[in-house]
Amino acid sequence: MQSIPLKRTQTQIRVNEFIRSVYNWMAIGLGITGFVAFFVSNSETMMRLIFGNQIIFFGLIIGELALVFSISARVQKMQASTATSLFVLYAALNGATLSAIFLIYTRSSITSTFFICAATFVASSIYGMATKRDLTSMGQFMFMGLIGIVIASVVNLFIRSSGMSLIVSYIGVIVFVGLTAYDTQKLRTMALSQPDGLDGGTIRKGAILGALTLYLDFINLFLMLLRILGSRD
């Protein structure tokens, strides 16, 4: 029979490996997004193709939404390789549409905002990983805030208020900082609850789903900060 300290050590190793895998895949996704966004922004042909044709642009947006919903809802029914491929494809498509930020903001402000976002994200993740406080109620509150942000953003498409846009951005920063901490804690809890002996494919699919969740938190936090801190061309 295994001693309790040994079992705890093995559990901690399993948790650490899972969390490391989540962050590795999230980093890969961000890297793909950044590379594609930079490449597209430096190609006049690609920029015209994507932003000069509304059918292609909105087709990309719909494709991204479909991929997110597909991975989130059906990941357990997929092969691990399929889930991984869909995540990589989503990151690439998101990079193509996010290339628009290079038309709006200076590259220096995009770079500085990225590092500010990264530092904020890491601090939020560490808090979510280390705190003993149950963040479930906070996560639910932040999710309601997210719904409010979506509604306010849709309304602002029609009234085009710069003041409302700035308020939504500040609230968005708070919401996505909170969601980052909550989602990190949820991933840690999920890792702790995993039974021994899970096959590699099942663990990979869990890591991909976790990576997608944190990737979305990071991207949205970055965009909210960019609206506040970004210098326009």
Protein Blocks (a to p, Z undefined) as FASTA:
>chain_A
ZZfklmmmmmmmmmmmmmmmmmmmmmmmmmmmmmmmmmmmmmmklmmmmmmpmklmmmmm
mmmmmmmmmmmmmmmmpcfklmmmmmmmmmmmmmmmmmmmmmmpcfklmmmmmmmmmmmm
mmmmmmmmmpmbdfklmmmmmmmmmmmmmmmmmmmmmnopaklmmmmmmmmmmmmmmmmm
mmmmmmmmmmmmpcghiafklmmmmmmmmmmmmmmmmmmmmmmmmmmmpccZZ
